[in-house]
Amino acid sequence: MPSLIKIAFTTDLHGSTVAFNKVVNQFKRLKCDYLIIGGNLVSNETLIVRKSQGKMIVDGKEVSKAVIDNLAEKTGVNVIIEEGKELEPNEINAYKLEAQLNRASSWLEKIKDIKEKVIWNLADRDPSELEQVFRKYEIELADDKVIELDNLYLVSEGFGTNIEGGTKAITDSELFIRGEKLLKKVDEPNKVILNFHMPPFQSRIDETSINGKKVNMGSKAVLDLIKEFNPLLGLHGHVHHPEAVISQVGKTKVSNPGSYYEKGFYTMTYAEIERKAVSLGTLATAEFKIKTLSHYTDFVWDPVFGS
């Protein structure tokens, strides 16, 4: 087994193929062992394009197909072509879902060469129908599971708390119960990478600005789980423009790489974890420590409250 494990983590791509491609390219450049892709994979935004006499019309203005395609690739928006009669809401939803599934399929086609190194998650805004796409490609999602990675344990949960709507929304107390059940499956929590979509409450990686006011959007359940179990590392998402992308809760390093998907920028957390063999009498085991924890992006990062 390797003495140094290199992990890349990204999240909240919301359908941006431009950002996704950049993440995959950076993963390959860094020669990482694993790429963990957090949830909210696809966008729930739609762009209605009216097609009339061979022209593409958006908000009353003619737009070229190339411009529309580029917008969809960058922002992840689901383009719906309206031709003839005006579409009903249920028809729009059906076309949106089709576009979401197609987007996920296209990404899975692109990473076939690194399929065994990529770990996928869904989150609170992802349609449950995405699961069938992953089954088609014989990929098991990480959600609600403990996955062993070279003697480390990836514990994952994609549920959102204290949110309106969403397909994976529960209360904070329910998230704590689910998380505690998962973490109790691991005898050595200091070997755990906690991959919960919700960031810990008041950890700086959950702080952002809404209408000029500082708000914490994290989960008290995740905070309590980290304090109780002291995992090696926490990888989180949900908050797109956090005050900090790397912080610490007790003994645990935590990171939320943020997201600028709508502009086609990528964001990634990069971790190097050292493994050291340890002998306890006749018992051989391993200790792990974080050697490097850093943030990669092609956007000039501007924390909402300064550095």
Secondary structure, DSSP 4 states (H G I P E B T S, - for coil): --SEEEEEEE---TT-HHHHHHHHHHHHHHT-SEEEE-S--S---EEEEEEETTEEEETTEE--HHHHHHHHHHH--EEEEE-SSPPPHHHHHHHHHHHHHHHHHHHHHHTGGGGGGEEE---TTS-TTHHHHHHHTT----TTEEEEETTEEEEEE--EES-SS-SSEE-HHHHHHHHHHHHTT-S-GGGEEEEESSPBTTSSTTEEEETTEEEE--BHHHHHHHHHH--SEEE--S-SS-S-SEEEETTEEEE-----GGGT--EEEEEEEEEEEEEETTEEEEEEEEEEEEEEESS----TT--
